[in-house]
């Protein structure tokens, strides 16, 4: 019985480590997603405040294109 108990404990420990790693990976992905969305919101706000966003650049390009033609 002792002979079977040691390999069973090793397998149980490996399964425990795999489950723990999966939980850690899930938490890490959740944190990365939340932080990414937070920075996306900050970036959107900075673009709106700075007035140098894509909208103004595209208008400038539209005004320049007829002049150069």
C-alpha atoms as an extended CHARMM CRD file, in Angstrom:
* protein
*
        69  EXT
         1         1  UNK       CA              0.0000000000        0.0000000000        0.0000000000  PROA      1               0.0000000000
         2         2  UNK       CA              2.8810000000        2.4040000000        0.7360000000  PROA      2               0.0000000000
         3         3  UNK       CA              4.3120000000        1.7470000000       -2.7170000000  PROA      3               0.0000000000
         4         4  UNK       CA              1.1120000000        2.9510000000       -4.4060000000  PROA      4               0.0000000000
         5         5  UNK       CA              0.6830000000        5.9310000000       -2.0810000000  PROA      5               0.0000000000
         6         6  UNK       CA              3.9270000000        7.7120000000       -3.1060000000  PROA      6               0.0000000000
         7         7  UNK       CA              3.2230000000        7.8100000000       -6.8780000000  PROA      7               0.0000000000
         8         8  UNK       CA             -0.3600000000        8.8320000000       -6.1490000000  PROA      8               0.0000000000
         9         9  UNK       CA              0.8960000000       11.7300000000       -4.0000000000  PROA      9               0.0000000000
        10        10  UNK       CA              3.2700000000       12.7940000000       -6.7910000000  PROA      10              0.0000000000
        11        11  UNK       CA              0.4770000000       12.7630000000       -9.3830000000  PROA      11              0.0000000000
        12        12  UNK       CA             -1.8330000000       14.6580000000       -7.0210000000  PROA      12              0.0000000000
        13        13  UNK       CA              0.8750000000       17.2780000000       -6.4300000000  PROA      13              0.0000000000
        14        14  UNK       CA              1.4350000000       17.7110000000      -10.1880000000  PROA      14              0.0000000000
        15        15  UNK       CA             -2.3050000000       18.0950000000      -10.7680000000  PROA      15              0.0000000000
        16        16  UNK       CA             -2.4100000000       20.6380000000       -7.9240000000  PROA      16              0.0000000000
        17        17  UNK       CA              0.3900000000       22.6410000000       -9.5330000000  PROA      17              0.0000000000
        18        18  UNK       CA             -1.3730000000       22.5600000000      -12.9140000000  PROA      18              0.0000000000
        19        19  UNK       CA             -4.6350000000       23.7890000000      -11.3890000000  PROA      19              0.0000000000
        20        20  UNK       CA             -2.7790000000       26.4930000000       -9.4650000000  PROA      20              0.0000000000
        21        21  UNK       CA             -1.0100000000       27.5750000000      -12.6600000000  PROA      21              0.0000000000
        22        22  UNK       CA             -4.2930000000       27.7100000000      -14.5760000000  PROA      22              0.0000000000
        23        23  UNK       CA             -5.8430000000       29.8900000000      -11.8760000000  PROA      23              0.0000000000
        24        24  UNK       CA             -2.7970000000       32.1740000000      -11.9120000000  PROA      24              0.0000000000
        25        25  UNK       CA             -2.9180000000       32.4460000000      -15.7000000000  PROA      25              0.0000000000
        26        26  UNK       CA             -6.6020000000       33.3360000000      -15.5790000000  PROA      26              0.0000000000
        27        27  UNK       CA             -5.9950000000       36.0290000000      -12.9790000000  PROA      27              0.0000000000
        28        28  UNK       CA             -3.0690000000       37.4220000000      -14.9950000000  PROA      28              0.0000000000
        29        29  UNK       CA             -5.1430000000       37.6030000000      -18.1870000000  PROA      29              0.0000000000
        30        30  UNK       CA             -7.9570000000       39.3390000000      -16.3190000000  PROA      30              0.0000000000
        31        31  UNK       CA             -5.5650000000       41.9040000000      -14.8590000000  PROA      31              0.0000000000
        32        32  UNK       CA             -3.9790000000       42.5360000000      -18.2700000000  PROA      32              0.0000000000
        33        33  UNK       CA             -7.4240000000       43.0300000000      -19.8370000000  PROA      33              0.0000000000
        34        34  UNK       CA             -8.5740000000       45.4520000000      -17.1190000000  PROA      34              0.0000000000
        35        35  UNK       CA             -5.3400000000       47.4660000000      -17.2520000000  PROA      35              0.0000000000
        36        36  UNK       CA             -5.5150000000       47.5550000000      -21.0610000000  PROA      36              0.0000000000
        37        37  UNK       CA             -9.0480000000       48.9050000000      -21.0250000000  PROA      37              0.0000000000
        38        38  UNK       CA             -8.0620000000       51.4720000000      -18.3960000000  PROA      38              0.0000000000
        39        39  UNK       CA             -5.1760000000       52.7220000000      -20.5540000000  PROA      39              0.0000000000
        40        40  UNK       CA             -7.4550000000       52.7290000000      -23.5890000000  PROA      40              0.0000000000
        41        41  UNK       CA             -9.8670000000       55.0240000000      -21.7750000000  PROA      41              0.0000000000
        42        42  UNK       CA             -7.0170000000       57.2950000000      -20.6810000000  PROA      42              0.0000000000
        43        43  UNK       CA             -5.6650000000       57.3830000000      -24.2370000000  PROA      43              0.0000000000
        44        44  UNK       CA             -9.0660000000       58.2930000000      -25.6170000000  PROA      44              0.0000000000
        45        45  UNK       CA             -9.3650000000       61.1580000000      -23.1380000000  PROA      45              0.0000000000
        46        46  UNK       CA             -5.9020000000       62.4630000000      -23.9410000000  PROA      46              0.0000000000
        47        47  UNK       CA             -6.6720000000       62.4290000000      -27.6660000000  PROA      47              0.0000000000
        48        48  UNK       CA             -9.8660000000       64.4090000000      -27.1340000000  PROA      48              0.0000000000
        49        49  UNK       CA             -8.1720000000       66.9730000000      -24.8760000000  PROA      49              0.0000000000
        50        50  UNK       CA             -5.0280000000       67.4670000000      -26.9590000000  PROA      50              0.0000000000
        51        51  UNK       CA             -6.9100000000       68.6460000000      -30.0850000000  PROA      51              0.0000000000
        52        52  UNK       CA             -4.2360000000       67.0280000000      -32.1760000000  PROA      52              0.0000000000
        53        53  UNK       CA             -6.2480000000       63.9140000000      -32.7830000000  PROA      53              0.0000000000
        54        54  UNK       CA             -6.9070000000       62.0570000000      -35.9890000000  PROA      54              0.0000000000
        55        55  UNK       CA             -9.9080000000       64.1570000000      -36.9280000000  PROA      55              0.0000000000
        56        56  UNK       CA             -7.9290000000       67.3840000000      -37.1990000000  PROA      56              0.0000000000
        57        57  UNK       CA             -5.1080000000       65.7060000000      -39.1000000000  PROA      57              0.0000000000
        58        58  UNK       CA             -7.5090000000       64.2160000000      -41.6250000000  PROA      58              0.0000000000
        59        59  UNK       CA             -9.1290000000       67.6300000000      -42.1830000000  PROA      59              0.0000000000
        60        60  UNK       CA             -5.7100000000       69.1780000000      -42.7950000000  PROA      60              0.0000000000
        61        61  UNK       CA             -4.8970000000       66.4750000000      -45.3030000000  PROA      61              0.0000000000
        62        62  UNK       CA             -8.1910000000       67.0270000000      -47.1010000000  PROA      62              0.0000000000
        63        63  UNK       CA             -7.5020000000       70.7730000000      -47.3530000000  PROA      63              0.0000000000
        64        64  UNK       CA             -3.9700000000       70.2280000000      -48.6670000000  PROA      64              0.0000000000
        65        65  UNK       CA             -4.8580000000       67.6800000000      -51.3410000000  PROA      65              0.0000000000
        66        66  UNK       CA             -6.8350000000       70.0480000000      -53.6620000000  PROA      66              0.0000000000
        67        67  UNK       CA             -4.0840000000       72.6930000000      -53.4070000000  PROA      67              0.0000000000
        68        68  UNK       CA             -1.3520000000       70.3400000000      -54.4630000000  PROA      68              0.0000000000
        69        69  UNK       CA             -3.3530000000       69.0280000000      -57.4710000000  PROA      69              0.0000000000
